[in-house]
Amino acid sequence: MVPQYYDLPSLTALTAFEASARHLSFKLAASELGMRSGEISRQIKAIENDLGVPLFVRRGTDLMLTSAGQDIYSVLASSLLKASDVVRAIKRDRCRHAASDDAFTST
């Protein structure tokens, strides 16, 4: 197995965790990501096994984040929000540049 540069779980597992933590539901996370609930659960279990700590407290169908889960979720949510802001800015700039390029070539 190739070592991972950032020593993180797979992006698939992190995405499954982030959606599950945001919704506090494996079912809603699965629906959002186009996955099955069982696959979400396996991804979460893989992270928990790797870390050696639970990320959720499961009480029937209710989920709650553990302290470790809350720590990871806070960092992931913040990082994804920052990445989303950068992507939106790039798209805005691209549209602005395309509009100015069109104006320049039509004169």
N, C-alpha and C positions, 0 to 999 in steps of 0.2 A: 504494500500500500504506500502511495506517495504521501509524504508528510504535508500537512496543510500549512500554508504560509502564516495564517493568523491564528492557528490553533483553535478554530471555531468548528462547531457542528456544520453540517451541510446547509446551504442556503435554503434548500427545500424544507429541512427540519426547522430552521429559524423562522421561515415564513409561516409554517404550520403553527409554530409556537406563538408568534406575534398575533396572528388572526385569532387563535384560541384564547389568548390572554385578553385581547381587545373585546371579544364577544363573551368571554367566559362560557364558551360553548364549543365543543368539538364539532357538533352538528352544524352550527352556523359557520364555523371556520371552513369545514368541508364544503359546504354549499358555495361559499365565496370563492374558494380556490379550485372548485371543480374536482374535488377529491371525495373519497369515501371517509366516513367517520373513523373507520378502523385504521385507515392509512394515517390519518391525523394522529390518532392514538399511538400508533407505532413510531411515528416521528418524534412525538413528545417523549415516549418511553426511551427512545435511543438517546436523546439529550440527557434525560434524567440518569440513565445508566452511565453515560460518559462522565457526567458531573458527580455522580454518587449521591445526589440529593433530589428530593421531589420538587417539582416546580408548581404543581397544583395539589390541592386537597380536594379529593373527590368524595362527595356525599350524595350518593344516588346519581341523579342527573345534574346536580349543582356542582359547579367548579369554583374554587377560590384559589387565588395565587398565594403561594408560600412567600416567605421573605425573599428567598433566592429567586423565585419566579418574578416577583415584583421588581427586584434589582435588574434582572435581565430585560424584562419588558420595558422598563423606563429608558434604558439605554437604547434598545432597539427602536422604540417608538420615536425617540428624539432623533436618532440617526436617520431613520427613514423619512421623517418630516424634513430634515435638512436636505437630504438627497432629493426629495420631491420639490423643494423650493428651488434648488439648483436646476433641475430638469425643466421646471416651468420657466425659469429665467432664460435658459438656453433656447427654448422653443419661442419665447416672446422675441428674443433678439433675432432669431432666425427669420421669423415672420417680418420683423421690422426691416432687416437687411434685404429680404426678398422684395419687399414693397419698394424700398429705395432703389434697388437694382432695376426693378421694372420701370420705375419713373425715369431713371437715368438712361435706360436703353430705348425708351419710347420717345425721347426728345431728339 
